[in-house]
Protein backbone atom coordinates (compact mmCIF):
# COMPACT_ATOMS: atom_id res chain seq x y z
CA UNK A 1 0.00 0.00 0.00
CA UNK A 2 1.30 3.44 -0.97
CA UNK A 3 1.26 5.85 1.95
CA UNK A 4 0.43 9.50 1.61
CA UNK A 5 3.59 11.49 1.06
CA UNK A 6 5.55 8.35 0.16
CA UNK A 7 8.45 8.55 -2.34
CA UNK A 8 6.29 6.90 -5.03
CA UNK A 9 3.62 9.59 -4.67
CA UNK A 10 6.18 12.39 -4.71
CA UNK A 11 7.79 10.83 -7.78
CA UNK A 12 4.49 10.76 -9.67
CA UNK A 13 3.74 14.35 -8.69
CA UNK A 14 7.15 15.47 -9.90
CA UNK A 15 6.61 13.61 -13.16
CA UNK A 16 3.30 15.36 -13.83
CA UNK A 17 4.84 18.74 -13.04
CA UNK A 18 7.69 18.00 -15.46
CA UNK A 19 5.23 17.05 -18.21
CA UNK A 20 3.35 20.36 -18.07
CA UNK A 21 6.11 22.46 -19.73
CA UNK A 22 6.65 19.70 -22.29
CA UNK A 23 2.95 19.71 -23.17
CA UNK A 24 2.95 23.50 -23.52
CA UNK A 25 5.99 23.36 -25.80
CA UNK A 26 4.38 20.60 -27.87
CA UNK A 27 1.26 22.72 -28.40
CA UNK A 28 3.46 25.67 -29.42
CA UNK A 29 5.41 23.46 -31.82
CA UNK A 30 2.20 22.19 -33.43
CA UNK A 31 0.89 25.74 -33.88
CA UNK A 32 4.21 26.83 -35.41
CA UNK A 33 4.67 23.81 -37.69
CA UNK A 34 1.11 23.56 -39.01
CA UNK A 35 1.34 26.63 -41.29
CA UNK A 36 4.68 25.38 -42.63
CA UNK A 37 3.32 21.99 -43.70
CA UNK A 38 -0.05 23.26 -44.94
CA UNK A 39 1.22 25.98 -47.27
CA UNK A 40 -0.63 26.08 -50.60
CA UNK A 41 1.08 23.95 -53.23
CA UNK A 42 0.59 22.95 -56.85
CA UNK A 43 -0.76 19.51 -55.87
CA UNK A 44 -3.94 21.21 -54.69
CA UNK A 45 -4.82 22.01 -58.31
CA UNK A 46 -5.80 19.84 -61.23
CA UNK A 47 -2.61 18.97 -63.17
CA UNK A 48 -4.33 20.07 -66.38
CA UNK A 49 -5.02 23.66 -65.31
CA UNK A 50 -2.68 26.43 -66.52
CA UNK A 51 -0.82 28.79 -64.24
CA UNK A 52 -0.54 26.44 -61.27
CA UNK A 53 2.40 28.30 -59.73
CA UNK A 54 0.67 31.64 -60.23
CA UNK A 55 -2.37 30.16 -58.49
CA UNK A 56 -0.19 28.99 -55.59
CA UNK A 57 1.18 32.52 -55.23
CA UNK A 58 -2.38 33.90 -55.24
CA UNK A 59 -3.43 31.39 -52.58
CA UNK A 60 -0.53 32.32 -50.33
CA UNK A 61 -1.18 36.03 -50.82
CA UNK A 62 -4.74 35.52 -49.58
CA UNK A 63 -3.71 33.22 -46.70
CA UNK A 64 -6.07 30.71 -48.29
CA UNK A 65 -6.73 27.10 -47.42
CA UNK A 66 -8.66 24.42 -49.21
CA UNK A 67 -12.31 24.19 -48.22
CA UNK A 68 -15.50 22.36 -49.07
CA UNK A 69 -17.29 23.58 -52.20
CA UNK A 70 -19.22 26.84 -51.56
CA UNK A 71 -22.92 27.31 -52.39
CA UNK A 72 -22.13 28.66 -55.87
CA UNK A 73 -21.85 25.74 -58.35
CA UNK A 74 -18.45 25.30 -59.97
CA UNK A 75 -19.84 25.73 -63.48
CA UNK A 76 -21.46 29.06 -62.65
CA UNK A 77 -18.22 30.15 -61.00
CA UNK A 78 -16.24 29.31 -64.14
CA UNK A 79 -18.66 31.34 -66.29
CA UNK A 80 -18.40 34.30 -63.92
CA UNK A 81 -14.60 33.99 -63.98
CA UNK A 82 -14.55 34.06 -67.79
CA UNK A 83 -16.77 37.14 -67.87
CA UNK A 84 -14.58 38.92 -65.32
CA UNK A 85 -11.41 38.01 -67.20
CA UNK A 86 -12.78 39.16 -70.54
CA UNK A 87 -13.30 42.59 -69.02
CA UNK A 88 -9.56 42.79 -68.30
CA UNK A 89 -7.82 40.95 -71.13
CA UNK A 90 -8.84 39.02 -74.23
CA UNK A 91 -7.52 35.72 -75.55
CA UNK A 92 -7.38 33.71 -72.32
CA UNK A 93 -9.72 30.82 -71.64
CA UNK A 94 -10.72 29.88 -68.10
CA UNK A 95 -10.21 26.24 -67.23
CA UNK A 96 -13.49 24.75 -65.95
CA UNK A 97 -11.78 23.03 -63.01
CA UNK A 98 -11.67 25.39 -60.03
CA UNK A 99 -10.37 25.14 -56.49
CA UNK A 100 -12.70 25.70 -53.55
CA UNK A 101 -10.86 27.73 -50.94
CA UNK A 102 -11.30 29.98 -47.92
CA UNK A 103 -9.38 33.21 -48.46
CA UNK A 104 -9.03 36.60 -46.82
CA UNK A 105 -10.60 39.47 -48.80
CA UNK A 106 -10.91 42.99 -47.42
CA UNK A 107 -9.79 41.72 -44.02
CA UNK A 108 -12.46 39.02 -43.75
CA UNK A 109 -12.35 35.31 -44.58
CA UNK A 110 -14.92 34.14 -47.10
CA UNK A 111 -15.53 31.08 -49.31
CA UNK A 112 -14.44 31.45 -52.90
CA UNK A 113 -13.61 29.68 -56.13
CA UNK A 114 -10.15 30.06 -57.62
CA UNK A 115 -9.94 29.65 -61.40
CA UNK A 116 -6.99 29.87 -63.75
CA UNK A 117 -6.81 30.77 -67.40
CA UNK A 118 -4.06 30.51 -69.98
CA UNK A 119 -3.21 30.88 -73.63
CA UNK A 120 -2.87 27.88 -75.90
CA UNK A 121 0.73 26.75 -76.41
CA UNK A 122 2.17 23.95 -78.47
CA UNK A 123 2.86 20.73 -76.57
CA UNK A 124 6.31 20.79 -75.02
CA UNK A 125 6.72 24.53 -75.45
CA UNK A 126 9.09 26.15 -72.95
CA UNK A 127 7.96 29.70 -73.73
CA UNK A 128 6.56 31.80 -70.88
CA UNK A 129 2.78 31.52 -70.77
CA UNK A 130 0.35 34.38 -70.30
CA UNK A 131 -1.99 33.35 -67.48
CA UNK A 132 -4.87 34.72 -65.49
CA UNK A 133 -5.99 34.08 -61.92
CA UNK A 134 -9.58 34.81 -61.00
CA UNK A 135 -11.17 34.76 -57.56
CA UNK A 136 -14.97 34.38 -57.53
CA UNK A 137 -17.12 34.85 -54.44
CA UNK A 138 -18.45 31.43 -53.44
CA UNK A 139 -21.86 32.80 -52.51
CA UNK A 140 -22.73 35.73 -54.77
CA UNK A 141 -20.61 34.83 -57.81
CA UNK A 142 -19.10 38.32 -57.90
CA UNK A 143 -15.44 38.64 -58.93
CA UNK A 144 -13.19 39.26 -55.94
CA UNK A 145 -9.89 39.65 -57.77
CA UNK A 146 -8.49 39.26 -61.28
CA UNK A 147 -4.74 38.85 -61.82
CA UNK A 148 -2.96 38.53 -65.15
CA UNK A 149 0.73 37.88 -65.71
CA UNK A 150 3.39 35.66 -67.22
CA UNK A 151 4.47 32.31 -65.85
CA UNK A 152 7.34 30.02 -66.81
CA UNK A 153 5.91 26.56 -67.71
CA UNK A 154 9.01 24.98 -66.12
CA UNK A 155 8.38 26.64 -62.74
CA UNK A 156 8.10 24.28 -59.75
CA UNK A 157 5.90 25.20 -56.80
CA UNK A 158 5.38 21.91 -54.97
CA UNK A 159 5.96 21.76 -51.23
CA UNK A 160 9.69 21.84 -50.48
CA UNK A 161 9.94 19.01 -47.97
CA UNK A 162 13.58 19.72 -47.10
CA UNK A 163 12.89 23.37 -46.39
CA UNK A 164 9.74 22.57 -44.40
CA UNK A 165 11.65 20.04 -42.28
CA UNK A 166 14.51 22.49 -41.73
CA UNK A 167 12.15 25.30 -40.71
CA UNK A 168 10.43 22.94 -38.27
CA UNK A 169 13.65 21.58 -36.74
CA UNK A 170 15.14 25.05 -36.27
CA UNK A 171 11.96 26.66 -34.96
CA UNK A 172 12.16 28.05 -31.38
CA UNK A 173 9.54 25.65 -29.93
CA UNK A 174 11.33 22.59 -31.32
CA UNK A 175 14.71 23.76 -30.01
CA UNK A 176 13.25 24.50 -26.58
CA UNK A 177 11.40 21.16 -26.50
CA UNK A 178 14.59 19.30 -27.48
CA UNK A 179 16.61 21.10 -24.81
CA UNK A 180 13.99 20.52 -22.12
CA UNK A 181 13.73 16.83 -23.03
CA UNK A 182 17.50 16.48 -22.86
CA UNK A 183 17.62 18.11 -19.42
CA UNK A 184 14.89 15.78 -18.14
CA UNK A 185 16.70 12.71 -19.47
CA UNK A 186 19.97 13.77 -17.82
CA UNK A 187 18.17 14.48 -14.54
CA UNK A 188 16.39 11.12 -14.52
CA UNK A 189 19.60 9.27 -15.38
CA UNK A 190 21.49 11.06 -12.58
CA UNK A 191 18.76 10.22 -10.05
CA UNK A 192 18.76 6.59 -11.13
CA UNK A 193 22.53 6.37 -10.73
CA UNK A 194 22.42 8.01 -7.29
CA UNK A 195 19.67 5.71 -6.07
CA UNK A 196 21.55 2.70 -7.39
CA UNK A 197 24.70 3.82 -5.56
CA UNK A 198 22.80 4.22 -2.29
CA UNK A 199 21.10 0.82 -2.50
CA UNK A 200 22.15 -1.33 0.52
CA UNK A 201 24.23 -4.38 -0.21
CA UNK A 202 23.47 -7.58 1.68
CA UNK A 203 26.36 -9.82 2.66
CA UNK A 204 25.90 -13.56 2.90
CA UNK A 205 26.28 -15.57 6.12
CA UNK A 206 29.53 -17.24 4.98
CA UNK A 207 31.11 -13.86 4.22
CA UNK A 208 30.16 -12.60 7.69
CA UNK A 209 31.76 -15.65 9.34
CA UNK A 210 34.97 -15.14 7.34
CA UNK A 211 35.21 -11.51 8.42
CA UNK A 212 34.45 -12.30 12.04
C-alpha positions in Angstrom: 0.0 0.0 0.0 1.3 3.4 -1.0 1.3 5.9 1.9 0.4 9.5 1.6 3.6 11.5 1.1 5.5 8.3 0.2 8.5 8.5 -2.3 6.3 6.9 -5.0 3.6 9.6 -4.7 6.2 12.4 -4.7 7.8 10.8 -7.8 4.5 10.8 -9.7 3.7 14.4 -8.7 7.2 15.5 -9.9 6.6 13.6 -13.2 3.3 15.4 -13.8 4.8 18.7 -13.0 7.7 18.0 -15.5 5.2 17.0 -18.2 3.3 20.4 -18.1 6.1 22.5 -19.7 6.7 19.7 -22.3 2.9 19.7 -23.2 2.9 23.5 -23.5 6.0 23.4 -25.8 4.4 20.6 -27.9 1.3 22.7 -28.4 3.5 25.7 -29.4 5.4 23.5 -31.8 2.2 22.2 -33.4 0.9 25.7 -33.9 4.2 26.8 -35.4 4.7 23.8 -37.7 1.1 23.6 -39.0 1.3 26.6 -41.3 4.7 25.4 -42.6 3.3 22.0 -43.7 -0.1 23.3 -44.9 1.2 26.0 -47.3 -0.6 26.1 -50.6 1.1 23.9 -53.2 0.6 23.0 -56.8 -0.8 19.5 -55.9 -3.9 21.2 -54.7 -4.8 22.0 -58.3 -5.8 19.8 -61.2 -2.6 19.0 -63.2 -4.3 20.1 -66.4 -5.0 23.7 -65.3 -2.7 26.4 -66.5 -0.8 28.8 -64.2 -0.5 26.4 -61.3 2.4 28.3 -59.7 0.7 31.6 -60.2 -2.4 30.2 -58.5 -0.2 29.0 -55.6 1.2 32.5 -55.2 -2.4 33.9 -55.2 -3.4 31.4 -52.6 -0.5 32.3 -50.3 -1.2 36.0 -50.8 -4.7 35.5 -49.6 -3.7 33.2 -46.7 -6.1 30.7 -48.3 -6.7 27.1 -47.4 -8.7 24.4 -49.2 -12.3 24.2 -48.2 -15.5 22.4 -49.1 -17.3 23.6 -52.2 -19.2 26.8 -51.6 -22.9 27.3 -52.4 -22.1 28.7 -55.9 -21.9 25.7 -58.4 -18.5 25.3 -60.0 -19.8 25.7 -63.5 -21.5 29.1 -62.7 -18.2 30.2 -61.0 -16.2 29.3 -64.1 -18.7 31.3 -66.3 -18.4 34.3 -63.9 -14.6 34.0 -64.0 -14.5 34.1 -67.8 -16.8 37.1 -67.9 -14.6 38.9 -65.3 -11.4 38.0 -67.2 -12.8 39.2 -70.5 -13.3 42.6 -69.0 -9.6 42.8 -68.3 -7.8 40.9 -71.1 -8.8 39.0 -74.2 -7.5 35.7 -75.5 -7.4 33.7 -72.3 -9.7 30.8 -71.6 -10.7 29.9 -68.1 -10.2 26.2 -67.2 -13.5 24.7 -66.0 -11.8 23.0 -63.0 -11.7 25.4 -60.0 -10.4 25.1 -56.5 -12.7 25.7 -53.5 -10.9 27.7 -50.9 -11.3 30.0 -47.9 -9.4 33.2 -48.5 -9.0 36.6 -46.8 -10.6 39.5 -48.8 -10.9 43.0 -47.4 -9.8 41.7 -44.0 -12.5 39.0 -43.8 -12.4 35.3 -44.6 -14.9 34.1 -47.1 -15.5 31.1 -49.3 -14.4 31.4 -52.9 -13.6 29.7 -56.1 -10.1 30.1 -57.6 -9.9 29.7 -61.4 -7.0 29.9 -63.7 -6.8 30.8 -67.4 -4.1 30.5 -70.0 -3.2 30.9 -73.6 -2.9 27.9 -75.9 0.7 26.7 -76.4 2.2 23.9 -78.5 2.9 20.7 -76.6 6.3 20.8 -75.0 6.7 24.5 -75.5 9.1 26.1 -72.9 8.0 29.7 -73.7 6.6 31.8 -70.9 2.8 31.5 -70.8 0.3 34.4 -70.3 -2.0 33.3 -67.5 -4.9 34.7 -65.5 -6.0 34.1 -61.9 -9.6 34.8 -61.0 -11.2 34.8 -57.6 -15.0 34.4 -57.5 -17.1 34.8 -54.4 -18.4 31.4 -53.4 -21.9 32.8 -52.5 -22.7 35.7 -54.8 -20.6 34.8 -57.8 -19.1 38.3 -57.9 -15.4 38.6 -58.9 -13.2 39.3 -55.9 -9.9 39.7 -57.8 -8.5 39.3 -61.3 -4.7 38.8 -61.8 -3.0 38.5 -65.1 0.7 37.9 -65.7 3.4 35.7 -67.2 4.5 32.3 -65.8 7.3 30.0 -66.8 5.9 26.6 -67.7 9.0 25.0 -66.1 8.4 26.6 -62.7 8.1 24.3 -59.8 5.9 25.2 -56.8 5.4 21.9 -55.0 6.0 21.8 -51.2 9.7 21.8 -50.5 9.9 19.0 -48.0 13.6 19.7 -47.1 12.9 23.4 -46.4 9.7 22.6 -44.4 11.6 20.0 -42.3 14.5 22.5 -41.7 12.2 25.3 -40.7 10.4 22.9 -38.3 13.6 21.6 -36.7 15.1 25.0 -36.3 12.0 26.7 -35.0 12.2 28.1 -31.4 9.5 25.7 -29.9 11.3 22.6 -31.3 14.7 23.8 -30.0 13.2 24.5 -26.6 11.4 21.2 -26.5 14.6 19.3 -27.5 16.6 21.1 -24.8 14.0 20.5 -22.1 13.7 16.8 -23.0 17.5 16.5 -22.9 17.6 18.1 -19.4 14.9 15.8 -18.1 16.7 12.7 -19.5 20.0 13.8 -17.8 18.2 14.5 -14.5 16.4 11.1 -14.5 19.6 9.3 -15.4 21.5 11.1 -12.6 18.8 10.2 -10.0 18.8 6.6 -11.1 22.5 6.4 -10.7 22.4 8.0 -7.3 19.7 5.7 -6.1 21.6 2.7 -7.4 24.7 3.8 -5.6 22.8 4.2 -2.3 21.1 0.8 -2.5 22.1 -1.3 0.5 24.2 -4.4 -0.2 23.5 -7.6 1.7 26.4 -9.8 2.7 25.9 -13.6 2.9 26.3 -15.6 6.1 29.5 -17.2 5.0 31.1 -13.9 4.2 30.2 -12.6 7.7 31.8 -15.6 9.3 35.0 -15.1 7.3 35.2 -11.5 8.4 34.5 -12.3 12.0 
